[in-house]
Amino acid sequence: MKKKKITGFISMLFLGIGLALILTGCGTHDYSIGGTVSGLSGTLALQNNGGNDLTITADGSFTFATVLAGGAAY
């Protein structure tokens, strides 16, 4: 009878550890904010969250230097 209790306890322990590892893997990811400019004539000044200024002077892709955490405003 003691074997069953120990086996059940060990099974629950591994289940708990597995669940903790799964939840740890669900962290947020970092994302770059950017886009593409087309048909620009002149200079375009962009800001991300009131800062992180970026000046665009030609058509093409751009990416802000600051990386944001998943779910953050931009």
matplotlib code that plots the C-alpha trace (Angstrom):
import matplotlib.pyplot as plt

x = [0.0, 2.8, 4.1, 0.9, 1.0, 4.6, 4.0, 1.0, 3.0, 5.8, 3.3, 1.8, 5.3, 6.2, 2.8, 3.5, 7.0, 5.8, 3.1, 5.6, 7.9, 5.0, 3.9, 7.5, 7.6, 4.6, 6.5, 6.2, 8.2, 9.9, 8.7, 10.2, 7.9, 8.4, 6.8, 7.4, 7.3, 6.3, 5.9, 7.8, 8.7, 10.8, 11.3, 9.0, 9.5, 8.0, 7.8, 7.0, 5.3, 6.2, 9.9, 12.2, 12.4, 13.0, 13.6, 12.7, 14.2, 13.6, 11.1, 11.7, 11.5, 12.1, 12.3, 12.3, 15.5, 13.6, 12.1, 8.8, 7.5, 4.4, 1.2, 2.9, 1.3, 3.0]
y = [0.0, 2.4, 1.8, 3.2, 6.3, 7.0, 6.3, 8.6, 11.3, 11.0, 11.2, 14.4, 15.8, 15.3, 16.7, 19.8, 20.2, 19.7, 22.3, 24.8, 24.3, 24.8, 28.1, 29.3, 28.8, 31.1, 34.3, 37.4, 37.9, 41.0, 42.6, 45.2, 47.9, 48.9, 49.2, 50.3, 53.8, 54.3, 57.5, 59.7, 63.1, 64.9, 63.8, 61.9, 62.0, 59.1, 58.5, 55.4, 56.0, 59.7, 59.1, 56.7, 59.3, 58.0, 60.2, 58.6, 60.3, 57.6, 54.9, 51.5, 49.5, 50.9, 49.5, 51.4, 50.8, 50.1, 46.6, 46.3, 43.5, 41.6, 43.4, 46.8, 49.9, 51.4]
z = [0.0, 0.7, -2.9, -4.4, -2.2, -3.2, -6.9, -6.8, -5.1, -7.6, -10.5, -9.0, -8.5, -12.2, -13.3, -11.2, -12.6, -16.1, -15.6, -14.2, -17.2, -19.6, -17.9, -17.8, -21.6, -22.1, -21.4, -23.6, -26.7, -28.0, -31.2, -33.6, -35.0, -38.6, -42.0, -45.6, -47.0, -50.7, -52.7, -50.3, -51.5, -48.9, -45.3, -42.9, -39.2, -37.2, -33.4, -31.5, -28.1, -28.1, -28.6, -30.4, -33.3, -36.8, -39.9, -43.2, -46.4, -49.0, -50.0, -48.4, -45.2, -41.8, -38.2, -35.0, -32.9, -29.7, -29.3, -27.5, -25.3, -26.5, -25.6, -25.2, -26.8, -29.9]

ax = plt.figure().add_subplot(projection="3d")
ax.plot(x, y, z, "-o")
ax.set_aspect("equal")
plt.show()
